[in-house]
Amino acid sequence: MKKLHLNVTSEIGKLKSVILHTPGEEIENMTPQNAERALYSDILNLAIASEEYAQLKGVLQKVANTFEVDKLLTDILENEKVKCELINKICQNENCFDLKDFLLEQDPETLSKMLIQGVEMKKDTLTKYLNPERFALPPLHNFFFMRDPSVTIHDAVLISKMANKVREREALLMEAIFDYHPQLSTRTYSPYRDGQKTADFKIEGGDVIIARHDTLVIGLGQRTSSLGIDYLLNKFLCQDTIKNIIVQELPPGPESFIHLDMVFTFLDFDKVMVYAPVIFKSGRYQTIRIEIDKCKGVKFFEENNLLSALKKIKFDLEPIYCGGKNEQYIQEREQWHSGANFFAIAPGQVIGYQRNIYTIDELNKHGFEVIAAQDIIDNKIDLKQYENKKFVITIAGSELARGGGGARCMTNPIQRENVTW
């Protein structure tokens, strides 16, 4: 088995390898009663969501190596020691030791499905019979948002400390995959392993943007705290890789602002997608630039906004407006459905939802040709003919967008080509 050496030093380098999770029965197992607890405002239709997801996956399979997380998980569960260790961690974290022996009896493929899709409660005692819960081990309804539980930074992986208990198993699964899969060559920064267990400590991948090989941009908000950012800061203080961290404060609500990548994503060397009411509200939401020096420590600077902070470190970026420039209510509508959440497969070549028509039109005005995902999948369009052109690939998103995330949220890149700035 050929080793795959992880490497991500930007948001726009040509994509080589990415981890995905195709939505499965865990989506179908959501009900109106448990949707809010599962961090959803509505339940999704799996049949429609699957068709839409197939467009994202179909495009990515054309341009990069794609890995399904359930297959990676099955691979590591072949190792009995890893299997026992992971089951112990999950049972301890979710207080379900009564399931331990049952889980240990399962073959790797079956266990992989159970750890993602859940285990129904066997109503074999009065207490369980009276328990209104259907599952003894709840399904991971959010796991297709692969960006959140881990993020590759250079050749290492940050395991997220999830803000909500219902998502912690996702991070534990990703930690096990990156630590033990024989094909993945990396190391992990794990808050769980480092004993960071306080409720105030949280950091999620949707808030961590690798702007450049020496620069991170991190959201400070509902899902990432200052303690989480300090954890990363301390990791990089001991190294000589990341020189700058720019922290962008996010609004406390609503749910569409849970991560930085819902209001800001990189599109090209000199272009970014922004949700203007947050990014350009000078003074309303803090922007802090941090300089890191291995010998001298750290320095903090307050900046007017995110783009002006990036300009201080030689990023001269042109903002493209989510929802267009004309009407704030249109910006709000399209941001709500992940209109600022784009995923780059190469510089100037991005993927996003076709439903956000004003945002797509704004990209088109800035030189991005609009290409339908299905035309690529059906071989009507060969992307090799667009190698040096800017384009936006549009995927269907009437159902997926209701889950609260876009193309960047649903992808976990682990290998990109380096870019020269």
C-alpha positions in Angstrom: 0.0 0.0 0.0 1.5 3.3 -1.1 1.9 5.9 1.6 0.0 9.1 1.1 1.9 12.0 2.7 -0.6 14.7 3.8 0.1 18.3 2.7 -2.2 21.3 2.7 -0.6 24.7 2.7 -3.4 26.8 1.2 -7.1 26.8 0.4 -6.5 27.0 -3.4 -3.7 24.7 -4.3 -4.6 22.1 -6.9 -6.6 19.3 -5.1 -4.9 15.9 -5.1 -6.7 13.9 -2.3 -9.9 14.5 -0.3 -11.9 12.6 2.3 -15.7 12.5 1.9 -18.7 10.9 3.6 -21.7 10.2 1.4 -24.9 10.8 3.5 -26.5 7.5 4.5 -29.1 6.1 6.9 -28.0 8.4 9.6 -29.8 11.2 7.7 -32.9 9.1 7.4 -32.9 8.4 11.2 -33.5 12.1 12.0 -36.9 13.1 13.2 -38.6 16.4 13.9 -38.2 15.5 17.6 -34.4 15.1 17.5 -33.5 17.5 14.7 -32.8 20.4 17.0 -30.6 18.3 19.3 -28.8 17.1 16.1 -28.1 20.8 15.3 -30.6 20.9 12.4 -33.5 23.3 12.0 -35.3 20.8 9.7 -35.1 17.1 8.6 -33.6 16.2 5.2 -34.9 14.0 2.5 -32.1 11.4 1.9 -33.2 10.5 -1.6 -32.9 14.0 -2.8 -29.8 14.9 -0.7 -28.1 11.8 -2.2 -28.7 12.9 -5.8 -27.3 16.3 -5.0 -24.3 14.9 -3.2 -23.6 12.6 -6.1 -22.9 15.8 -8.2 -20.2 17.0 -5.7 -18.6 13.6 -5.4 -18.9 13.0 -9.2 -16.9 16.1 -9.9 -14.3 15.5 -7.2 -13.7 12.0 -8.5 -12.8 13.5 -11.9 -10.1 15.8 -10.4 -8.7 14.1 -7.3 -8.3 10.9 -5.3 -11.4 10.6 -3.1 -11.6 8.5 0.1 -14.8 7.5 1.8 -14.6 7.8 5.5 -16.5 4.6 6.2 -14.0 2.6 4.1 -11.1 4.2 5.9 -12.8 3.4 9.2 -13.4 -0.2 8.2 -9.7 -0.5 7.3 -8.4 0.5 10.7 -11.0 -1.7 12.5 -9.3 -4.7 11.0 -6.7 -4.1 13.7 -8.1 -5.6 17.0 -6.1 -3.4 19.2 -7.3 -0.2 17.4 -10.8 -1.6 17.4 -10.8 -2.2 21.2 -9.2 1.2 21.9 -11.7 3.1 19.8 -14.7 1.3 21.3 -13.5 2.0 24.8 -13.1 5.7 24.0 -16.6 5.9 22.5 -18.2 4.0 25.3 -16.5 6.2 27.9 -17.4 9.4 26.0 -21.0 8.5 25.6 -21.6 6.4 28.7 -22.7 3.3 26.8 -20.5 0.5 28.3 -23.5 -1.8 28.1 -22.9 -1.8 24.3 -19.2 -2.6 24.5 -19.3 -6.4 24.1 -21.9 -6.1 21.4 -19.7 -3.7 19.4 -16.6 -5.8 19.9 -18.4 -8.8 18.3 -19.1 -7.0 15.0 -17.0 -7.4 11.9 -15.1 -4.3 10.8 -17.5 -3.3 8.0 -20.6 -3.7 10.2 -19.0 -1.9 13.1 -18.0 1.0 10.8 -21.6 1.4 9.8 -22.9 1.2 13.3 -20.4 3.8 14.6 -21.8 6.2 11.9 -25.4 5.2 11.5 -26.1 4.4 15.2 -27.2 1.3 17.1 -30.9 0.9 18.0 -31.7 0.4 21.7 -32.8 -3.1 22.5 -35.8 -2.7 24.8 -34.9 -5.6 27.0 -35.4 -4.0 30.4 -38.1 -1.9 31.9 -35.9 1.2 32.0 -35.1 0.8 28.3 -38.7 0.1 27.5 -39.7 3.3 29.2 -36.9 5.3 27.6 -38.3 7.4 24.7 -34.9 7.3 22.8 -34.8 5.0 19.8 -31.0 4.7 19.7 -28.6 3.4 22.4 -25.7 4.9 20.2 -27.1 7.9 18.3 -26.5 8.3 14.5 -24.0 10.9 13.4 -26.4 13.1 11.4 -23.7 15.8 10.7 -20.9 13.5 9.6 -21.2 14.4 5.9 -19.9 17.8 6.9 -16.4 16.4 6.9 -14.7 19.7 7.3 -15.6 20.1 11.0 -14.0 17.2 12.9 -10.5 17.5 11.6 -8.4 19.8 9.4 -5.0 19.2 7.7 -2.5 22.0 8.3 0.8 21.4 6.3 1.6 17.7 7.0 -0.3 17.4 10.3 -3.9 17.1 11.3 -5.8 19.1 13.9 -8.4 17.0 15.6 -11.3 19.3 16.4 -12.6 19.7 20.0 -16.3 19.8 18.9 -18.5 22.4 20.5 -21.5 20.0 20.9 -21.4 16.6 22.6 -23.5 15.1 19.8 -20.6 15.5 17.4 -17.6 14.4 19.5 -17.7 10.9 18.1 -16.9 12.3 14.7 -13.7 13.8 16.0 -12.8 10.5 17.8 -13.3 8.5 14.5 -11.1 11.0 12.5 -8.4 10.9 15.2 -8.3 7.1 14.9 -8.2 7.1 11.1 -5.3 9.6 11.0 -3.4 7.9 13.8 -3.8 4.3 12.5 -4.6 4.1 8.8 -1.6 2.5 7.1 -2.0 4.6 4.0 -2.0 8.0 5.7 1.3 9.5 6.7 0.8 12.3 9.2 0.7 13.2 12.9 -2.2 14.6 14.9 -2.7 17.5 17.3 -5.4 16.2 19.6 -7.1 18.3 22.3 -8.7 15.1 23.6 -5.3 13.4 24.0 -3.8 16.6 25.5 -6.5 16.7 28.2 -8.4 19.7 26.9 -11.8 18.8 28.3 -13.3 22.0 29.6 -16.6 23.2 28.2 -15.0 26.6 27.2 -12.4 24.8 25.0 -13.6 24.3 21.5 -12.3 24.5 17.9 -13.8 23.2 14.7 -12.4 22.8 11.2 -15.0 25.1 9.6 -13.4 28.0 11.4 -9.8 27.2 10.3 -8.7 28.5 7.0 -5.2 27.9 5.6 -4.8 31.2 3.8 -1.1 30.6 2.9 1.7 28.4 4.0 2.6 30.9 6.7 -0.9 32.2 7.6 -4.1 30.9 9.2 -7.4 32.8 9.4 -9.6 31.5 12.2 -13.2 32.3 13.2 -14.0 33.1 16.8 -17.6 32.3 17.6 -20.2 29.7 18.3 -18.0 26.7 17.6 -14.4 28.0 18.2 -13.3 29.7 21.4 -10.2 31.8 22.3 -8.9 28.8 24.3 -9.1 26.6 21.2 -7.2 29.2 19.2 -4.6 29.5 22.0 -4.1 25.7 21.7 -3.1 26.1 18.1 -1.1 29.2 18.8 1.0 27.3 21.3 1.5 24.4 18.9 2.9 26.7 16.2 4.9 28.8 18.7 7.2 25.8 19.0 7.7 25.5 15.3 8.8 27.7 12.4 5.9 27.2 10.0 2.9 29.5 10.8 3.9 33.1 11.2 0.5 34.8 11.3 -2.9 34.0 12.7 -5.7 36.4 11.9 -8.8 36.0 14.2 -12.2 37.1 13.0 -15.0 37.4 15.5 -18.3 36.1 14.3 -21.9 37.0 15.3 -23.4 35.0 18.2 -26.2 33.9 15.9 -28.1 32.8 13.9 -27.0 29.2 12.9 -25.8 30.3 9.5 -22.8 32.0 11.2 -21.5 28.9 13.0 -18.2 28.9 11.2 -15.9 31.4 9.4 -16.3 29.6 6.1 -19.9 30.5 6.1 -19.0 34.2 5.6 -15.5 34.0 4.0 -13.7 31.6 1.6 -10.7 31.8 -0.7 -11.4 31.6 -4.5 -8.1 32.5 -6.1 -4.7 34.1 -5.4 -6.3 37.5 -5.3 -10.0 36.9 -4.8 -12.2 35.9 -1.9 -15.9 35.4 -1.3 -17.3 37.5 1.5 -20.5 38.1 3.3 -20.2 41.8 3.5 -22.4 42.6 6.6 -20.0 40.6 8.8 -16.7 41.0 7.1 -16.9 44.8 6.5 -18.7 45.9 9.7 -15.7 47.7 11.1 -15.7 47.7 14.9 -18.7 45.6 15.2 -16.9 42.2 15.1 -13.3 42.3 16.2 -10.4 41.4 13.9 -7.1 40.6 15.6 -3.8 39.9 13.8 -1.3 37.8 15.6 2.4 37.7 14.7 4.2 34.5 15.8 8.0 34.5 16.3 9.6 31.3 17.6 12.2 33.4 19.5 10.3 36.5 20.5 6.8 35.1 21.2 3.6 36.6 19.9 2.3 40.1 19.2 -1.4 41.2 18.9 -2.8 43.9 16.7 -6.4 45.1 16.3 -7.4 45.7 12.7 -10.3 47.3 10.9 -11.5 44.2 9.1 -10.3 40.9 7.8 -9.2 42.1 4.4 -7.2 45.0 5.8 -5.5 42.7 8.2 -4.5 40.3 5.4 -3.2 43.3 3.4 -0.8 44.0 6.2 0.9 40.7 5.4 0.9 41.2 1.6 -2.4 39.7 0.7 -4.1 42.2 -1.7 -7.5 40.6 -2.1 -10.5 41.6 -4.2 -13.8 40.7 -2.4 -16.6 39.2 -4.3 -19.9 39.7 -2.6 -22.2 36.8 -1.5 -25.6 37.7 -2.9 -24.2 40.6 -5.0 -23.6 44.2 -4.0 -27.1 45.7 -4.4 -29.5 44.4 -1.7 -28.6 43.3 1.8 -31.7 41.2 2.0 -30.5 39.1 -1.0 -27.1 38.8 0.6 -28.8 37.5 3.8 -30.9 35.0 1.9 -28.0 33.6 -0.1 -25.6 33.5 2.9 -28.3 31.5 4.8 -28.0 28.8 2.2 -24.2 28.7 2.2 -23.7 31.3 -0.5 -20.3 32.2 0.8 -19.1 28.6 1.2 -17.0 27.7 -1.8 -14.4 24.9 -2.2 -11.5 25.4 -4.5 -10.1 22.5 -6.6 -7.4 24.8 -8.0 -6.6 28.5 -8.1 -9.7 30.3 -9.5 -11.6 27.0 -9.9 -14.3 26.5 -7.3 -17.5 24.6 -6.5 -20.7 26.0 -4.9 -24.5 25.7 -4.9 -26.3 26.7 -8.1 -29.3 27.9 -6.0 -27.5 31.1 -5.0 -28.1 32.8 -8.3 -27.0 36.3 -7.4 -23.7 35.0 -5.9 -23.0 32.9 -9.0 -23.8 35.9 -11.2 -21.4 38.0 -9.2 -18.7 35.4 -9.8 -19.5 35.4 -13.5 -19.1 39.1 -13.6 -15.6 38.7 -12.1 -14.5 36.3 -14.9 -15.6 32.9 -13.6 -17.3 30.8 -16.2 -20.3 28.9 -14.9 -20.2 25.1 -15.5 -23.0 22.7 -14.4 -21.6 19.8 -12.4 -23.8 17.3 -14.3 -22.2 18.3 -17.6 -18.8 17.4 -16.2 -20.1 14.0 -14.8 -21.8 13.2 -18.2 -18.5 14.1 -20.0 -20.1 16.9 -21.9 -17.4 19.2 -20.6 -13.7 18.2 -20.2 -12.1 20.2 -17.4 -8.7 19.7 -19.0 -9.8 22.2 -21.6 -10.3 24.7 -18.8 -7.0 24.2 -17.1 -5.9 27.8 -17.1 -9.3 29.4 -16.9 -11.4 30.6 -14.0 -14.7 28.8 -13.4 -17.4 28.0 -10.8 -18.9 24.5 -10.9 -22.5 24.6 -9.7 -24.0 21.7 -7.8 -27.7 21.2 -6.9 -28.4 22.2 -3.4 -32.2 22.4 -2.7 -31.9 19.7 0.0 -28.2 19.6 1.0 -28.2 23.4 1.8 -30.9 22.9 4.4 -28.4 21.0 6.4 -26.5 24.2 7.0 -23.3 23.8 4.9 -21.9 24.0 1.4 -19.1 22.5 -0.7 -16.3 23.5 1.7 -18.2 22.1 4.7 -18.6 18.7 2.9 -15.0 18.2 2.0 -11.9 17.4 4.0 -8.8 18.0 1.7 -5.7 16.1 2.8 -3.4 16.7 -0.1 -3.0 19.8 -2.3 -0.2 21.0 -4.5 1.8 23.9 -3.0 1.3 27.2 -4.7 3.8 30.1 -5.2 2.5 33.4 -4.0 
